[in-house]
Amino acid sequence: MSEHRRKPPQPQGGGDGRAAARRGQPGPSSGRRAAPRGATGSPSDSYGFSSYGSDSQGPGGEERPYGSRAEARRAAQRNTGGRRRGPDNGSRGPGGPAGPGRGRGRTTDPGNKRIIDYPRANRFGWHRWVPSWKLVSGLCLTFLGSLVALVGVGYAMVGVPSENDAAKSQNNVYYWANGQQMVATGTGVNRQNVTIDQIPEAMQNAVISAENKSFYTDSGVDPMGIARALVNMARGGQTQGGSTITQQFVKNTYLSQDQTVTRKFKEMFISIKVGTKLTKPQIMQGYLNTSYFGRGAYGIQAAAQTYYGVDAKDLQPSQCAVLAALLKGATYYDPAGNPDIDPSASREANLKRSQERWAWILGEMHKDKRLSDADYQTAIKKYPMPQGRKAIKGMTGQISYLADTAKKYVLAHSNITETQFDQGGFQIYTTFDKDRVNALTAAVKKVQKARLDPKNREKDKYVQFGAASVVPRDGAIVALYGGAGYENNHFTNNADTSGVPVGSTWKPFVLAAAMENGTYKTDGVGVSPLSKYNGDDNLKVRRPDGSYYLNKDNSIFRQRNESAYPWGYITLRKAMEQSVNTPFVQLGVDVGLTKVRDMAQAAGILPNSMLQGLNPSFAIGTSTPSAIRMADAYATFAASGEHVDPYSVTAVKQDGQKLPGFDKPKLTRAMDENVANNVTDTLENVIQNGTGTNAKALGRTAAGKTGTTDSNKSAWFVGYTRQLATSVAMFRENPKDAELLSMNGTAGVASIHGGDIPTSVWTEYMKSALKGKNDPGFPEATEIGQIADEAGMPSPTPSPSITPSESPSESPSATPSETVTAPSPSTSESCQFAWNCSTDGGTTGSTSGTTSSPSPTDSTGVGNTRGNANGGGNLFGGSTG
């Protein structure tokens, strides 16, 4: 019930009643009245009770009594500054501040005001956490003031950049493995600043139309571009450069190129100052004098000389558009290609990209009214092909390829960009052994001189070599041969490029996979090298389900050998010795081509150099790894199955400090130790009794394998001792289109085999490289896997039963080193599968060049940087020897 409805007790014996109290008349009142809590100071007041018989204050400084409890409450709230406030000190004890009161909430001593009233003292509940407009506006003003002060300080502290300072780039210095200097090369001699009047207007207009159309009207800063870069850095992504020409000029002057927020802010402040201090022509001059155009050329003058052999002032509009295209990324827009930096930057791909952007830039210049109709029609008629690369001072002979390999390794194992690297200031310590590099070069030249005569024999023209030497259990690349040298216009590093199929040198990976994994019929039990497979020519290859592989025209796919010699059923060891194709093609299918691929990758072959759409020919060398990777993979066999990634750099320093990322690669187990040792034992036999007998001239324990591909387009020998693994590749290449040519007739012989010239180069080099070294031999290989009958396969008969073929063939005959009829099952070499005991044949793999491949898994492959499209079985059926 509300207070005004409750009838209070009537006063007793007093003439001054409630009416008098309401009128405010003085005098005692005996009625029951509510007073503010704590108003009297009595204990009962602290609990909210009014005193009976107490006097209300009157006009003489006394308070007027309250007419109701509601009024009393309102008065109390006014007095305490809050709703139903408790004692002044917020205690719950009565008797006011010192006693036990029942006040609610907390109060703040009004005498102790806070600078920032948050949480708000005079608000309750969620209201306490809502900042006042005064607080919000104050903080905003403070933040904006601080920001203005920061910008002012930053603006005052930075200076305007100069292209003369940016031109002070340094050399990169390379060192041999013994610490001696190999070569010092840099950009200082390939940079010359020119004034704006020496830069054609067409060049200026080309970069404006391509990169910054608002150059003449903008303030020099792109706030959105900077914001994107900062956000990207905050997220941990790659930083982004400035989008205006002014910002790019500023960025070019920072030789350190630190990718940090601090540098980004400095760049912004400098760009703002540049926009106010320098004229647009001065900014354009600075930008074109500091930009990187590739091939070690900094600035428009160096670029004009490097690409067109003219001064900058003599550039034509069409040439200007080509150079402007390079600013988007010289690695990918240099028509000469940069496959050693990135396989996707091949000569063909780069030329296409350059031509497309050249045409686009000319179109933009015409659309922007910066190129007249007549000049546009003249410029667009023909793409002005830049001249080829030229040797840089000191980068001659094999030095150019050594530095190229080391540079590629540095870029792949650090955050250093190609632009930063080419600006110099780095010391690169390599693994290259000067004596062995010279020995490898001498071996190639000696054999070339003795066997090749390009002046008098057409087939001897365009013959090239690539070679590499790697230390087993370490991975250090101690020597390589990349080609005739930059000074002879040979800029492709033959030791570190893919595109040349390896042929039969791939077979050891098939054998290793078979010993490690077994076949689909041996339940994971490894296959012994003494197991027999059909070695006859024209073999129909079966799938695990028993069906035959088919060609694109649905005819049966047949694998060819180098010759039609009727080998019959021979051991895998014998097939390796004589490089017979058909056993390894069927073995690869039986093991599983993916397992063969995995074994090769574990040994050190890069996935992108292997055929992706696997078909039977994959087992005999359609892949195109580099000479470095082949040497490294065979080094895994030499190290009893332990693999280390190849490396060419041991340390990189800048300003005397070692940079991270160049620790020695770790040793890992790639295959079972005895598997590797059995492969080595098999490859020793190749040198002693097989296609690699020319390597016996080394005069020490060695193992190796020859490889020759269809149509004689390439020939390999890869061999090793315990101390060193070396690969040698030989091929012919048309310099116009980088297409591989047949070597039939080269060196005055019908065909070149891996056991011929490549083995001779290998032997000559290894003699010198291992001179004075001991001959530790190889670990003994113990018996491994199961021979066919021990794995549950049919036992052989004295004369193997041959499935009739579609065309007559001779019966298997014995060879001087091995008989076809095997002894007892316990020690015999037997046919691996009953359905494989056939002399059925085909066409793929012949040296005549007629090839076919099974259509269901046909593929062109990847990793080919030469454009010869030799992946898969479309051009050849694998190796021929």
N, C-alpha and C positions, 0 to 999 in steps of 0.2 A: 504494500500500500504506500502510495506516495506520501511525503511528509505533510503536505498541506491538508491531507484528509485525516491524518491521525490527530485525534483530539488529545492535547496534552493535559496533564493534571492541573486542576484549578489552583490558583494560589490561595493560601490559607491566611486569613487575618490581615491581609494587606489591601490598602486602598489602591495601591499602584499595581494594576494588573497588566495583562498581556497587551492590552490596547495602548497603555502608556509606554510600554517598551517599544511597540511598533512606532509610536509617534516620536520616539527618541527622547522622551522626557527623562530627566535624571531621577535617580532614586533607585533604591534596591528593588530587585525583582526576585520573587521567590519561585517564579515559574521555571520549567525545565527548558533550557535553551542549549542549542548545539554551538559549540565554539570550535574554532580551527584546532586541529590536532597540534598539541604542543604549544598552544597559545598561552596557557597559564604557567607552563613550566612544571606542572604537577605530574606525578607518575600516571595518574589516570588519563591526563591529556595525551600522553604519549601513546596510549592505546586507543585514543579517539573518543573517550568518554568526556561529556561536559560535567562541570561541577554543579552540584545542587547548592543553592543558597549563595552562590558567589555573585559578586557585583560586576555588572558590565561597566566598561569605562564610558565616561561621559565627556562632555565638552572640555573639561580641564585637562586635556591630553589623554583622556580615556577613550578607548575604542567604543564605537557604537556596537551594541550587541546585534548579532545576525538573526534575521527573521526566520531562517530555515536551515536545514542541514545542507540543502543544495547550495545555498548562498555561502554557507560556511566552507563547503568544499571548494567553491570557486575562489573564495578569498584565500584559502590555503594554497591553492595552485598558483595564484598570483604571487603570494609571498615566497613560495619555494621555487618558483620558476619551472614547475613541472606538474604533472598530473599525479595526485596522491603520492607526493614525495614523502620519504621517510625522514628521519633525523638528518641534520645537516651533514653529518659525517657518513651517512649511508648505513649506519649500524642498525641492527635489529634489536638491540637491547633497550629496555625501558628507561625512561627518565631522560630522554633527549640524547645529546651527544655522549653523555657518559652512562646512559642507562639503556635498558633493553627495549628498543623501539621496534615498531613493525613496519618501518618504511620500506617501500619497494624501489628497485633500481639503484643506480649509482649516480652520484652527482659529482660535479667537478667544482673545485673551489674557484669561484669566479675571479679570484685574485691571481690565479696561475693560468693565464691564457696561453694556448699553444700557437706556434707560428703557422703550422698546417693543421687545421682543425679536421683531422680525419683519423679514425672514425669520428663522426660529428657528436659533440658532447651533449647537445640539447635535443637529440633525436633518439627515437627508440625503435627497436625491431629492425626491419629492413631499411627504414629511413636513415638509420645511422651510417649505412654503407653507400648511400648515394651522395657523391661529392657535390658540393655547391657550385654554382656557376662561377663564383669568384675563384674557387680553387682550380677549376678546369681552365678558365681563361688565363689565370696566372701561370699555370704550368705550360700552356701553349706558348705564351709570350716568352717565357724563359727558354723553352726549347728553340723557338725561332731565333731568338737573340743569340743563343749559343751557336746555332748553325751558321748564322750570318758571320759571327766572329771567327768560326772555324774556316769558312770559305775565304774570308778576308786574309787570315793568316796564311792559308795554303796558297792563295793567289800571290801573296807578297813574297813567299819563300821560293817559288819555282821560277826558273828562268826560261827564256825563249830558246828552243833548240837550234842548232846549226848543222847543216849538212856537212860542214867541214869537220865537225867533231865526230859525226857518225862515220865518216870515211876512214877513221883511224882504226880499222879492223886489223886483226892479228893473224899470224900464221897458225896453222895446225901442224904440230910436229909429231911424226911417227917414229917409233923406236923398234929396232930388232929385238929378238928375245934376249939377247945378251946385254941390252941396255944402250947399245950404240944407236946414234941417230940414223934413221933410214932416209927420211925426206922431210922437208919443211915446205908446206904448200898452203897458200891462203889467198885472200882476195885483195890484199893491199895493192898489188901491181895491176889488178884488173878493175880499177875504179878511177874515174876521172870526172870531177864535177864540171858542169857546163852551166853557162848563164841562160836565162830564159830566152834570150834572143837567138840562142843556138839550138833551141828545141822547137821543131816544126809545130805550127798551130795544129796540124792534123794529129800529132801525137798528144797534145794537150786535150784536144777535143775528143779523141778516142777514149781516154781514161775518164773524162767527164761524162760522156754518154754511157759508158759501160759501168761506172761505179758511183757517180755522184752528180746527178743531173742538176741539182740545185747548188752546185759549188759556188757560183758567183753571187748567190743571194742568201745562203744560210750563214749562221753565226759560227760555223766550224764545229759544232757539237751536236750530236744526236742523242738527246736525253733518253729516248726509248731504247736505243741501242746499248747505252751504258747500263740502263736498268736491267735489260735482259742479261747482259754479261755478269752483273753483280748477282742476280738471282741464280744464274747458272753456276757461278763459283760457290755460292752459299749451299747449293745442292750437291756440291762435289763433282760437278760435270766439268767439261772442258770450257776454258774461257773463250770468249769471242772478241774479235778485234773491233775497232771502231769502224763505223760504216761510212764516215765522211772522209774525204781526201785529207782534210786537216788532221783528223784523228790518226789516220794511217801514217802521215808524215811524222807525227809525234811518236807513234809506236815504233817507227823505223829507227828513231834516234836512240831508243833504249836498247843498247847492245846486250844487256843481261837478259832481257825478255822474261823477267820473273813473273810467273802467273799468279799474282796476289791481288787482294783487294786494295792494299796500300798503293801498289803500282797503278792500279786502275784509277784511283782517285788522283794521283799525281798526273796521270795522263789527261784526266779531265781538266784539271786546273791549268795545265800547260796549254791544252787545246783552246781553252777560253782566252788565255793571254795571247796565244798566237793569233787568234781571230781578231784581236783588238790591236796588236802591235805590228803584224805583218800584213802586207797587201796580198791580194789573191795571186798575182803573178809570183811573188816571193814564195808563197806556200806551194804553188805548183812546181816551181823550180826545186824547192827542197824535197818535195815528194818524189819527183822523177829522178833526182840525184841519189836518193837513198833506198829506192825500191829494189827488190831482188828479182832478177829475170831468169834465174836458173843458169846452169853450166858455170857457176862461180862468178857470174857477172852481176855486179851491183851498180845501179845507175844506168840511165838511158844511153850514155856514151859507150860504156862497156858492152851493153846489150847490142847496140847497133853494130859494133865491131865483131862481137861474138857470133851473131846470127846472120848478118848480111855483109860484113866486111867493109862497112862504110861508116863515116862519122854521123853523129845523130842529126846534124843539120841537113844531111842529104837523104834522109829517109823519105820514102814515098808514102802516101796515105794508106795504100794497101799493106805495106810493111808495118806501118804504125799499128794497124788493127791486129796483126799477128803478135806484135810485142805487147800490146795492151791485153791480149788474151792470156799471156804468160803470167800476168799479175794475179790471176785467179788461182794459180797454183802451177808453178813451173814443172813440178814432177809429172803432172798429168796433161799439160798442154804443150810440152816441148815435142815437136814432131819427130825428133830423133828417138823418143822413148826413154823410159827409165825403168826397165824390168828388174834391174838389180835392187832398186829401192822398193818397188811394188810390182808383182807380176801383172797386175791389171793395167800398169802403165806401159804396155807394149808399144812398139813403134806404130803398129796399125791402129790401135785404140787411141793413142795420143794424136796421131795425124787426123783421125776423124773428129776428135774433140776440138782440136785446134781449128780445123776448117769450119766447123759449125759455129764456133764462137767468133771467128774472124768475120764470117758472113753476117752474123747477128750484130756485131759491133758496127760494121759499115752501115747496116740498115738503120741502126739507132742514130748514128751520126747524120744520116740523110733525113730521117724523120725529125730530128731535133734542129734541122736547118743549119747544121755545122759542116755539111758536105753538100756541095752543089750537085745538081742532077748530072751534069757532065762529068764531074770528078767521081761521082758514085758509079756511073756506068763504066768508067775506065778502071776504077779500083776493083770492082766486083768481077771483072772478066776472068781473071786467073789468080789462083792462090799463089802467093809468092813464097815458094819453098825455101826455108832457111838453109844455109850451108851446114855440112856435118860438123860433128865435134872436132876440136883440135886438141892436141896434147898440151897440157899445162906444163910449164917449166918444171923440170925435175921428175915429172910423171911419165917416164919412158920405160920401155922394157916391161918386166914383170912388176915393177914398182907400182905402176898404175893399177894393176889388178889387186895387189896386196892392200894398197890403201883403200881401194873400192870395197874389198871384203871387210876390212876393219871398220870402215865408216858404216857399212850396212849393219854390222854387229852392234856398234855403238847406238845407232838409232833404234834398233830393235830391243835393246836392253836398258833404255833410259828414257827420261822425259824430254830429252834434247830433241828439238825439231831440226829438220834439214836446214832451215834458214839460220837458226842459231849456230849450228855446227859449221856452216860455210862462212859465218862471220868470224870464225877463228877463235884462238885463245885456248885451245885444248892440246894436251899432251897425251898421245895414245900409245900405250905400251902393248906390243903385239906378241904373238907366239911364234912368229915366223923366224926360221933359222936361215940366216943369210947363206951359209955354205950349201944347205940342202936346196934352197931356192935356185941357186946358181947351178947346182948339179942337175936338177930337174930340167932347167932350161937347156943346159948343155946336152942332155940326153935326147931331148926332142929335136934339137937342131942337128945333132949328129946323125940320127936316123933319117930325118928329112933329107939331108944332103946325100946320104948314101942310097936312099930308095926312091926319092921323088925328083922329078925333072919337069916342073911346070912350064918351062920355056919351050920344051920340045914335045911334051905330051899333054894334050888337051885334058885328058882325064886326071892329070895331076894338079890341075888348077883348082883353087878354092878348097883344098884339103886343109882341115883344121884339127887341132888337138886341144884337149882339156885334161888336166890331171890335178890330183890333190893327194897329200900325204898326211896321215893322222896317227897320233900315238895311242895305241890301245891302253885301256884303263885310265886314260888321262883326258883324251878328247882334243888335245892341242893340235891345231893345224900348223904343221911345221914348214910345209912347202906347198906351192900350187903353181900351175901353169895355166894362164888365162887366155893366151893368144899371142898374136904378133906384136901387140903393143899399140897404145893410143897414137903414137907417132906414125904408125902405118894404117891409121884410120880403122883400126879394129877396136871398137869400144865395148863389145860384149865380153863379159868375163866367162869364158868357157868352163872354168872350174866351178863356178857358182851360179849356173843357170840351168833350167830344165828345158826339155825339148828334144833330147837325143835318147831314143829308146835303148834300154840296156841289154836286151836279148837274153842269152842263156846265163848271164851272170845273176839272173833272178832265181835260177833253179835251186841254189842252196837254201833259200827261204822256204821253198816248197818242201824240200827234204826235212828241214828243221821242224816245220809245222807237222809233218807226218810222224816224226819221231816223238814230238811233244804231245800231240793230240790223238794220234791214231786216225783211222778212217771210220766211216759210218757203219762198217761191218765188223770192226774190232772192239766195239764197246769201250772206246777210250784208251785201249792199249796201244802203245806206240808201235809204229811200223819199223822193222829193221831195214837197214840199207841193203841187206842181203835178200830181201823179198823181190820176187820177179814181177815184171810188168811186160806187156807186149811192146816190143820195140820196133815192129815193122812199120813201114811207110803206109800212108793212106788209111789211117786208123779212124774208124767211126767212134766217136766219144759218147759214152753213155752217161745219162743222169743217174742219180741214186735210185730212182723209181724204175730203172731199166730201159727207159725210152732214150732215143738218140737226140742229140742236139741237131737243130735244123738251121739252114741258111735262110736268108730273107725270102728266097723263092720257094721255101719249104722243101728243098732238097736236103739230103743228109749232110751234115757238116763232117768234114774229114780233115784230120790233122796230117800234115806232111813233115817229113824229115828233110835234112839237107840232101840226102841221096836216097835212092830206092833200095839200098842194101838191106837184105832180109835178116835183121838181127834176131828175130824170133823173141823168145822170152828171155830177157836179160835182167840182171839185178839192177836195182837203182844205183848201186855203186858203179856198175859198168856203164849204165846210161849217162851218169854224170861224167865219167871218164871220157867217153866218146861224144858227149853233148848230143845225145839222141832225144828228140823232142817228145815223141808220142808217150813214153812212160810217164813223163812229168805232167803232161796235159791231163791224162786220166787220173793220175795221183792227186793233182790239185783239185779236181772235181770230187774225188772220193774223200779227201780230207775236209773239203769245204773251202771255197775260194775266200770266204770272209776270214777264215782262220789263217790262211796264207797271208792275206793282207795284214791281219793283226800281228803276225810274226814279223813281217817286214817292218811294220811301224815300230814294234818293240825294239828291233835291232837298230833303228835310227832313221828309217826312210820317212819323209814327210808325207802326210796323207794327201795333200793337194798335188803331189807329183805322181800319184797312183791312179790307175784306171778306176773310175767310179762305178760304171755299170759293168759288173764283173761278167766275163765270159771265159770259156776254156783257155783262150790264148793268153789270158792274164798270167797263167802259170809259167809262161816262157818268155816274159820280158817285154810286154807292151808298155810298161810304166817308164817314166822319164825323169828319174831323180838326177840331181847334180853329181858331179864327180866327187865333191866334198862329202855328200851324204852316202855315196856308195863306199867310199873309203872308210867312213865312220861305221857303217853297218857291218862291213867285213872285220873291222877292228873289234866288234862285239864277239865274233867267232874266235878271234885271236886271244881275247880276254876271257875265254871259257864262259861266255854267256853274259858277262857284265858289260853294261852299256853306259857311255857318257856322251852327252850331246857335244858336238864339235864346237870349239870356240876359237876365236882369233885374237881376242883382246884380254889382257890380264888386269889392266888398270887404266883409268882415264883421270887426268888431273886438270883442274882449272884454278888459276891463281894459287897454285901450289897445294891445293886441297884435293884429296881423292874424292871422286864422285861415287855414289852408291850404284849398285846394280851389276858389278863386274866380278862377283865372287866366282870361283871355279865351279863349273857344273858338278852336280852330285852323281856318284856312281850308283847305278841301279841294276837289279837282276832282270835281264830281258828274257832269258830262257834257262832251262836246266843246264847245269854245268856239263853233264855227260852228253846232252844233245849237241851242244856247241863243239865239244871235243870230237864227237863222231862226224860232224860236218867237216871239221878241220882234217880229220883222218881221210875222209872221202876226197877232199880238195887237194891233199898232198898227193894222192894217187893220180889226180888230173895232171899235175906237173911231172910226175915220175913216168906215167904210162899213157897219158891221154893227149888232149888237144893243147895243153900248155907246156909241152916238153922244152920249148925254147927257154923257159924260165929256169931250167936245170943249170944253165950257165952261171946262175948266181952263186952256185957252189956252197949253199947252206940250206938248212931245213926251211921249207917254205910251202905255202898252200895257196891255191888260186883257182880262178875260173875264167874261161874265155867266153865271149859273147859276140855273136854276129846276127844282125837282123835281116829281115826279108829285103830282097833286092839290094843287099849289100849297102844299105844306107848308113850304117854305123857299125863299128867294131870296138869291143872293149876287152881289157884285161884288168881284173881286180885281184890282187894277191897280197899276202902278208906273211910276216914272221912274228915272233912274240913281241918284237920291239917296234914294228912299224907296219902300217897298212897303207897301200897306195893303189889308186885307181887311175887308169889311162883310157881316155875315149878318143876315137878317131872318126871323123865324118867329113862329108863334103856339103857345102852350103852355098846356094845361090845368093850372092850379096845383094841382089836387087829385091828379092822377096822373102829371104830367109828360109827358103824351102830346101829340105834335105834332098841331095842328089845321090844316085847310085854310085858306088865306088867300083863297080865292075870295070875292069881294065885299068884301074889305078895302079901305079907302080909297075906297069907292064905285065900284070898277072890277071888271070881271068876274074878273080874275086879276092877281096881282102877279108881275112878272118881275124878274130880276136887273138888267135895264137900266133899271128905273124907280126906285123909292125907294132901294134900296141904292146905285145909281150916283149918285143925287143926294147922299146922305150922303157918299160917297167924294169927290165933286168939291168939295163945300162944305168938307170938312176939308182936302183937299190944297191948296186955294187958300191957306188960312191957314198950313198947315204949311210950305209952300215959298215963302211971301212973302219977297221980297228975294233969293231964290236964283236963280242963273243956270240956263239951260236947255241942258245939254250934249248933249242928244239921246242916241241909242243908237249903238253901233258898227254899221258897215254889215255886213249879212249877205250872204255870197257864196253862189253857187249850190251846192246840196247834193244828194246822192243822184241817183237816176235816175228819170225819168218812166217809166211802165209799159212802153212799147214799147222804150225803151233798155235795160230790164232783161230783155228777151227775151219780153215779154208780147205778145199779139196787137195789131197796129196798129189804130187806130180806122177806122171807115168814115165817110163823110160823115153818115150817119144811123145811130146805134147800133142794133144789132139787139137787140130786147127779147124776152126769154124770156116766153112767154105766162104770165099769172098766173091764179090760181084765180078771180079776180074782175076784171071790167073795170077798167082804169085809163087815165087820159089819157096820151098820149105825152109824153115829156119836152119841155118848152118852154124857150125862152130867157128869160133875165132881162135887165133893162136893163144889168147890169154884166158879164154873161158869157153867151156863146152856147154851146149844147150841142155844135154841130158844131165839131170842132177842126181846126186847120190841119195842116200837114205833120208827120210823126212826129218830126222833130228838135226841134221846139219845142212840140209839142202837149200837151194835157192829155187823157189817154186812160183808158179803163176799165182798172182794175188787173188784173182777172182775168176770163177769158171766162165762167166759170161764175157770176160775180158780176153779170153784165149782166142783171139781172132786176128787175122791179117787183113781185115777189111780196111780200106783206105779212103783217101780224099785228096783234096787239092790245096788246102791251106798250109802255109809254111814253106812252100817251095821257094827256091832261089830265082825262079823265073819271074816272080812278081805277080802271078795269078793268085789272088787271095779271096777268101770268103770268111765269114764269121757267123756264128749262130745268131739268128735274129731276135730270139726272145730276150736276150740280155745285151744286145748290141749297144755300144756306146762309143762316143768319140773321145771320152776321157777329158781330163783337165790337166793343168800344170804346164801346158805347152806355151812357152813364151816365144817360140820361133815361128809360129803360124804354119807349121807343116802338117797339122791335123793328123798326126800319126797315132793318136790314142785309139785303143780298141783294135778290132781285127779288120777294119775296113781297108787298111793299106797293106797290112802284112799279118801273117799268122803267127808271129812270134820270132823266135830265134832260129837260126839255121846252123849254129855251131858254137 
